[in-house]
């Protein structure tokens, strides 16, 4: 069984795992949609990460409401003055 939880696939595994699945488990670090807002600190969000790699307005973007919700959550924290780091909720190896 192939473990993908670390967000990093090494060696030959990249050739056998579809791009969409690899993007699903990538981490989003230093997400800041509003750079002009003074920063108070950082926030870690454990949710889905795929929407941050999708093209806005694509069919995939509108496939499920959680895609828009994940980005809206991060943007809300940005408005409040926090830089967001987003990890996939399946990522059991994040430290």
Secondary structure, DSSP 4 states (H G I P E B T S, - for coil): ----TTS---TTHHHHS-HHHHHHT--EEEE-S-TTSPP-EEEEEEE--GGGGSPTTSTTTTS-HHHHHHHHHHHHHHHTTEEEEEEETT-TT--
